[in-house]
Structure formats: C-alpha cells, structure tokens
C-alpha cells in the first residue's frame, strides 16, 4: 500500500484505505523477449507482488493475472585508480495480463535520425566529439576541455 | 582405408609399380589392390551449419550404438559432472496459458474426442454398466459420506489442495481395484497388470528452437573468432519433468496403436509455434541429473504402460483468476505432459531416447480425477527426439493427445444417496479398462543388444561400474563436494574490476583451465588400486613382483 508503517491486519478488522500511496511503478522496455501479454516494470523495492497487482487493478483498472518480481543488484562501476561504486538496486516486476490483452512497448525514438536538420546533425556530431574527449580524461570529469590535460 | 588406384591399362600399371619400387623399396603394392572403378570416401559438406550438425549427430549416434539401457541413460549425463542446467517442469505447477508452450515442448497436437479404438468396446461397456454402477454407488457413498478421511500427518499444512489430493489418493486405488475385479471376465489381461502406487515419474529431453538468452547473445556478438555464428541462432534447452501420478497400471504387452504413425493427425496436426525461453512462463532452471524413470527400474517384466490416474488438487491452489479462465487448459496441460513423460521414459527403457528416434508408436491412457470430476485422455507418442531442428517443421511426426473436457460423475451426494449419476462418464471409465494389450508386431528394441540390460552383461568390470554409476546418478543425491563457486567479493574486486593485481593466483578462475560447469562425468581422480591388483602388477624396487594370490582369479 505504501512505505509508511501501518497496523497488521487481523481477521475482522475493517479495511485500511490508503488514498495517496507513495509507491511508484515505472513501465520499461523489456530486457528480453516476453510474451505478448506481459509487461515489465521497475517498482519501488518495498512493494510486494500483491501490491503491484492491486496498484494496477485499483488505480488503473487493469486486470492482472499474475506478477513475478525479483531484486536486481545495481551495476558496479569504477573509475581507474579510484574505488568501486555501485548504482542503486532495483526491483523488477513482470506482470502477466489476460492472454488476449496484448501490449507492445512503443518505439519512442523511431524517426529520430531522419528528421534531424543540418544544424542538429552538426550539434550531435560535436556532442559526440566532446564525449570522446572527456572519456579519455575520465578522472577529470566535469573540467572544461580548454584546460590542458 | 586403402585407396585403390585406377589405371588406364596394364602397361601404365607396370610402370607405376616399377616407379614406386624405385622410390621406396619397402612399398610393394600387390596387383590385387588395383580396381577398375575408383572408390572415394564420402564427400562431406564443409559449410559451418553442416559441420555443427554432424557434431550433434555423432553424439546421437554414439548413444544409439550403445548396447544396454543403463549405458544409454548414463551417456546422456556424461557431458555434465554437476548436472544439466535444465528447465524443471512439475506436474503440480501449471502456469497461466501454458497450453501453447506445452504443445510445442512435447510436439503434441490436441483433439477433444477420444480415438476410434474406444468405439470397438462400446457394446461390452454398455452391458457392464449396471454391474459397475451398483458397486461404484456403494464405493462413492463409502468414501464421500461414511468414512472419515485420514487427516493430515502432524506438522503438514492443511489446504484445500492437500485435502482433495489426500481424498483422491484414498479413493483411486479402491476404484481401480473394484473396476479390475468386475471387468476381469471381459478383459483377461487386467489380471496380469502390475500396479504402482505413487510411483516416481521423471523424464528428460532436449528441446530445440529456443531463442538464446541475453548472456549467450552477448558472448556470440563478442566472439571475434567465429563470425559465422548468427547471434539469434536458436539453441537446445534441456527439460526435466517431475511427475507424481497417483496410480499406474503396467502390462508386459504394449497397448495397441491409436492411429497410424505416418498419416492423419500424426503428420498433419497443428502445433503452435514457440521460440521464447520457458522462463517467461514462470518455470525455473535448475542443475539436475538427466533422469528418465517411468516408475519402475530396467529389467521389470511389465514395462509397458497401460493406464494412469492423476490427482487434481493443485487446481485449488491456483489464483482465483486462473481457475475461472484457465481451468480446462490446465487439465489438458497436465494430461499432455504426464503422458509424454511416461511414454518417453518407457521408450528410453526400450532403447530409444532424447537422441534416438522411435521406430513405432507408443500409446498410453490417463485419467485425471478427484472422485467427482473426471477427464479422460489417450496419448500416442510418435516422436521423442526433439533436439535441434527436430522440434520444428523438419520433423514429419507429431505426438497426438486425445483429451476430453472434465465431466462430473455425479452431481451431489445427499442423505445417503448419489444424485445426478452420469452414465457417459462411467462408460468411458469402463472402456479404458476394456482395451486389450496386443502382442507387438514390430521389433520392440531395434537399438539394443540381445542382453538388453547391464545385469545380463558378462564382463564383470563393465557391469559393476555401470551398475554403481547408474544407481548413484539416478538417486538424485547431490555430490559431497559441491561445485566450486566464485564469491561475490571476488566477482567485484578480482573479476569485474581488477583492484588486486599483485595477489597470488590460487583460485580456480585465476589459474585457468575449464569452467567447473564444463566438467565431464569421466573427469575425476579414479580410486586407488593396490599395487598387487594393478594390471600389470607393479614391481618392487628390486624388480620382484608382489606376492601372487593363491587363488587364480
């Protein structure tokens, strides 16, 4: 329901209604090929399978058959000669809808390259060059390139 | 192989011989080596795909040519010391909309009616209905009304599913016994059947045509040595099925064919296409042994399946939404998987297997029941080798499952009376017991030697080794020494990010060599043989042989 602590449910108690749950769900492009009636979400790590199901059913009126969740560890990263850091962990939920209910994640950047004008193409090229230059001196990220390093 | 020279005439032959003699005095080809027609070795297709296919076929050929059942089953496990990483399918766990995947995985086409073989016994069945009905009435009243069912054992969780299963496990053997005794006069073979209660049923096969996962795709992309391998090339996935039927009936003669193997549904039935990894269905992968156990061990006389009873308590454990929309499909899935697994493991005991295609069909009958609801199905296994391309259109055969929808035997039992008795269900039940197993017309074991099982082999060393290996492997016990693992901190600080370059390289992944998962079954340190028993016996430093045993072995 929410990340707030709420009293444990006992048989006979009235339902606890939560009006502005601070749970969140993020629809993402599937990491691997799923069935046509499956959708992949990144959800708040405090949510359970039942929470995910009720979130979709009660707020968005989407009937859900089944939910599978797992906690994915964030990737470890290191800068040379520096310590190892880790990105935050995520909880991934695979939601199975009714078999006739198909969902395809939309292709958001389909016409990106075709519609670029001359100016935006040169902007893109210079951005890529800048990225290359800064990548070479990754230990000095954020420092402008006109410093000689 | 001697390559024979072709020569134009006698004169050239003689000059060739004399020339050869001048070059090398040792080479003296005799006249009989020359033939008029040249004999060349077979021309092999050297394309990448053909070479890969031939590699798989050598494995299949090796297993097919082994002589005994146990050796064939062991050889399936040979490439993996720690077990195959296989998709585990369980009878009690049927995920949502599992029918398309199940049909593809077992290459089965499904029809809703029972085959024509049951129409032949229709008359006798109708005549037997009154006798059976009376006894069944008593049995139903006894089990549903009067007898207090055995409660759960101490500490067992009590759910609707386990309650129903417990009831069914009490009811089904009684039902079977009643039907066998009443129908024996009409079918003599029933008295010769063997019964297994809660037998161990396991089946293993390879399924081709599955798309590779992300990790394998990345490996293929980064593989600069082998550019010919396409990233999306489908792979084989091993599948291990674990079933738990309530009751099995077996006979020494096989059931008759349900339909022709080379025509009709067996070659033209529709099977849904599938290419996704089974994990999208919710099934898990696990390291497990490739076991094919039909509920009995090799060497049993009654080794052809006759009839099988399954329970359906698991349906009560599924989510509410699944029970309403997916209920009937789940029963079909259960029937198909169980029948395929049972016939496949029987086929393995007859010399066939996941790499050896059948030469004749194998049939079986299944009843899924909880006392009140009955689903009947008859299955014919036409093809069991589904590796590589054989799971797709190149395989001419399909397996066929004739499965009815669930039917009620009675509506309700009230005040000592069974109400709403359905005679059709009873008739189908009787028909299943009236089919007579027939003497086989074909060679049942074309790929086995006359010895059949390892217990008949006279070579002591081979027999003892295979027997112990087979029994150990099929016990599914884990190894005492577990597989070597990379600890999490090592993965981060030694492998992903090289933060400890000057440390001594002691761990298995630092030394180099094969990955632990690639270890074969025959890669182990063999047991120590005492010097006196070594062959040849090891001599002492002074050149003396060890003391000879007094009895010549």
HADDOCK unambig.tbl for C-alpha pairs under 7 A between the chains (distance, minus, plus):
assign (segid A and resid 32 and name CA) (segid B and resid 214 and name CA) 6.96 0.50 0.50
assign (segid A and resid 33 and name CA) (segid B and resid 276 and name CA) 6.94 0.50 0.50
assign (segid A and resid 34 and name CA) (segid B and resid 280 and name CA) 6.12 0.50 0.50
assign (segid A and resid 35 and name CA) (segid B and resid 280 and name CA) 6.88 0.50 0.50
assign (segid A and resid 65 and name CA) (segid B and resid 321 and name CA) 6.34 0.50 0.50
